[in-house]
Amino acid sequence: MNLKNKTAIITGASDGIGKQVAIKLAEKGINLALIGRDTLRLNLVKNTIKKFNSSLKIEVYSCDIKNNSQLSKTTKRIISDFKNIHILINAAGIWQKMMPVEELPENIVDDVISTNLTSLIHVTRLAIPILKKQQEAAIINVSSKSGVTAQAGQSVYSASKWGVRGFTEVLKTDLKNTHVRVAGVYQSGTNTKMFEKTGEKVSSEKFTDPADLAKVIVYILSRPEKIWLHEVRVEY
């Protein structure tokens, strides 16, 4: 895909992987619709990008993607603001503290499944009609190594990520005869604040730098017309 002057929606864009993907896509000349819950941090990302490329159109959208009404209104605003959307990066995600499933609080179970899986499905569902109208379009679902392997203490997190993998695989089939390409990214530990937010103490010295993972995502998107990487597994 020729990335210059394309437009991308990125969820979870205020921090971590989503933030770094936004920066790396902006370096390639892509206009951005940044979705997250923290308006202040979204604007910090926007301002960072504007410092090196003031010509790009970058809009921030404060939205809790678990709220279907908010999400629907936000998607409509994005389409109205940008007219054409070529790329969807589903990067939003939260972690569950490692423990047996019977010890997990009910609200954590619901939040993890809703954020990591259900919301991703809804964002994608809402974006597909506009993506289908483009001559080139792509959906990148940022999942996790936990979506392809079983790891102790991660039952609900893994369930959400295995769900993302299944959803991604079916999307590839459903969109096979369209201009929309679909890929899943399955990365091992990445040095973000995801673990810290749960109070989990994880040794992250060897973890992947999110900026490096963002480069991988840009690489997927920028392949020539007749080459597509359906699935990428990234490990340190």
C-alpha positions in Angstrom: 0.0 0.0 0.0 1.2 3.5 -0.8 0.8 5.1 2.7 1.2 8.8 1.9 -2.0 10.8 2.2 -4.0 7.8 3.5 -6.1 8.1 6.7 -6.0 5.7 9.7 -8.1 5.2 12.7 -6.1 4.0 15.8 -7.7 2.8 19.0 -5.8 3.0 22.2 -3.8 5.9 20.7 -3.0 7.8 23.8 -0.3 5.4 25.1 1.8 2.3 24.5 1.6 0.5 21.1 -1.2 2.8 19.8 0.8 5.9 20.5 3.9 4.6 18.8 1.9 3.3 15.8 0.4 6.8 15.4 3.9 8.4 15.4 5.3 5.9 12.9 2.4 6.2 10.5 2.6 10.0 10.7 6.2 9.7 9.6 4.9 8.1 6.5 2.5 10.9 5.8 -0.7 9.4 7.1 -3.6 11.5 8.5 -4.8 10.2 11.8 -8.0 9.8 13.8 -6.8 9.0 17.3 -9.2 7.3 19.7 -8.7 7.0 23.5 -10.2 7.8 26.8 -7.7 10.4 27.9 -8.1 13.6 25.9 -5.0 15.2 27.5 -2.7 12.3 26.5 -4.3 12.1 23.0 -3.5 15.8 22.5 0.1 15.2 23.7 0.4 12.6 20.9 -1.1 15.0 18.4 1.3 17.8 19.4 4.3 15.4 19.3 3.4 14.6 15.7 2.7 18.2 14.7 6.2 19.1 15.7 7.7 17.1 12.9 4.8 17.3 10.4 2.4 20.1 10.8 0.7 19.5 7.4 -1.1 16.3 8.5 -4.7 16.2 9.5 -4.8 14.8 13.1 -8.0 14.7 15.2 -8.5 13.3 18.6 -11.6 11.6 19.8 -12.2 11.0 23.5 -14.2 7.8 23.7 -14.7 4.8 25.9 -14.9 2.1 23.3 -16.7 -0.2 25.7 -19.7 2.2 25.4 -21.4 1.3 22.1 -23.4 4.6 21.9 -20.2 6.6 22.3 -18.4 4.4 19.8 -21.1 4.7 17.2 -21.2 8.5 17.5 -17.4 8.8 17.4 -17.2 6.6 14.3 -19.7 8.8 12.6 -17.8 11.9 13.6 -14.6 10.5 12.2 -16.2 9.6 8.8 -17.7 13.1 8.7 -14.4 14.8 9.5 -12.2 12.7 7.2 -14.6 11.5 4.5 -12.3 8.5 3.6 -10.8 6.0 5.9 -8.2 3.6 4.6 -6.7 1.9 7.6 -8.0 0.6 11.0 -5.5 -0.2 13.7 -7.1 -2.0 16.7 -4.5 -1.4 19.3 -6.6 -0.8 22.5 -6.2 -3.4 25.2 -6.0 -4.0 28.9 -4.3 -6.7 31.0 -5.6 -8.9 33.8 -3.5 -9.5 36.8 -2.2 -13.1 36.7 -4.3 -15.4 38.9 -6.6 -18.4 38.7 -10.0 -17.6 37.1 -12.0 -18.3 40.2 -10.1 -15.5 42.0 -10.8 -12.8 39.3 -13.4 -10.2 40.2 -16.5 -10.1 38.0 -15.8 -6.6 36.8 -12.3 -7.5 35.7 -13.6 -10.4 33.6 -16.1 -8.1 32.0 -13.7 -5.2 31.4 -11.0 -7.4 29.8 -13.4 -9.2 27.4 -15.3 -6.0 26.5 -12.1 -3.9 25.9 -10.0 -6.5 24.2 -12.6 -8.4 22.1 -16.1 -7.0 22.1 -15.1 -3.4 21.5 -12.6 -4.4 18.8 -15.4 -6.2 17.0 -17.7 -3.2 17.2 -15.0 -0.7 16.0 -14.3 -3.0 13.1 -18.0 -3.5 12.3 -18.6 0.2 12.1 -15.4 0.9 10.0 -15.8 -1.8 7.4 -18.5 -0.1 5.2 -16.2 3.0 4.7 -13.1 0.8 4.2 -14.8 -1.2 1.5 -15.3 2.0 -0.5 -11.5 2.5 -0.9 -9.2 1.1 -3.6 -6.7 0.2 -0.9 -7.6 -0.6 2.7 -6.4 -2.6 5.7 -7.3 -3.7 9.2 -4.6 -4.6 11.6 -5.6 -6.3 14.8 -3.0 -6.1 17.5 -3.5 -9.2 19.6 -0.9 -10.9 21.7 1.2 -14.0 22.1 -1.5 -15.0 24.5 -3.8 -15.3 21.5 -1.8 -18.3 20.1 -0.3 -19.9 23.3 -1.7 -21.0 26.7 0.0 -19.3 29.6 -0.8 -19.9 33.2 -2.8 -17.3 35.1 -4.0 -15.5 32.0 -7.3 -17.3 31.4 -9.6 -14.3 30.7 -6.9 -12.2 28.9 -6.1 -15.3 26.8 -9.7 -15.9 26.0 -10.0 -12.3 24.8 -6.9 -12.6 22.6 -7.8 -16.0 21.2 -11.2 -14.4 20.3 -9.4 -11.7 18.5 -7.4 -14.3 16.5 -10.6 -16.1 15.6 -12.3 -12.9 14.6 -9.3 -11.9 12.5 -9.2 -15.2 10.7 -12.9 -15.0 9.7 -12.5 -11.4 8.6 -9.8 -12.5 6.2 -12.3 -14.9 4.7 -15.3 -12.5 4.7 -13.3 -9.7 3.1 -11.3 -11.9 0.7 -13.0 -10.5 -2.5 -12.8 -6.9 -1.4 -10.0 -4.3 -1.4 -9.7 -4.6 2.4 -6.8 -6.7 3.7 -6.6 -8.0 7.2 -3.7 -9.0 9.4 -3.2 -10.1 13.0 -0.1 -9.2 15.1 0.8 -11.5 17.9 3.5 -10.0 20.0 5.2 -11.2 23.2 5.8 -8.9 26.2 5.9 -5.3 25.1 7.3 -2.5 27.3 4.2 -0.5 27.9 2.3 0.6 31.1 -0.3 -2.2 30.6 1.1 -4.4 33.5 1.8 -1.4 35.8 -1.9 -0.3 35.5 -3.0 -3.5 37.2 -0.3 -3.4 39.9 1.3 -6.5 38.3 5.1 -6.6 38.9 6.6 -8.0 35.7 10.3 -8.0 34.8 10.3 -6.1 31.5 14.0 -5.7 30.7 13.8 -8.0 27.7 10.4 -6.8 26.5 9.9 -5.4 23.0 10.0 -1.6 22.6 6.6 -0.5 21.4 8.3 1.8 18.9 10.0 -1.2 17.3 6.7 -3.1 17.2 5.1 0.0 15.5 7.7 -0.3 12.8 6.6 -3.9 12.2 3.0 -2.7 11.7 4.1 0.0 9.3 6.1 -2.6 7.4 3.0 -4.8 7.0 1.0 -1.9 5.7 3.6 -0.7 3.2 4.0 -4.0 1.3 3.6 -4.0 -2.5 0.2 -4.6 -4.0 0.7 -8.3 -4.5 2.3 -9.0 -1.1 0.4 -9.2 2.2 1.5 -10.6 5.6 -1.6 -12.1 7.0 -0.1 -12.9 10.4 3.0 -11.8 12.2 4.4 -13.1 15.4 6.9 -10.9 17.2 9.0 -12.2 20.1 12.1 -10.8 21.9 
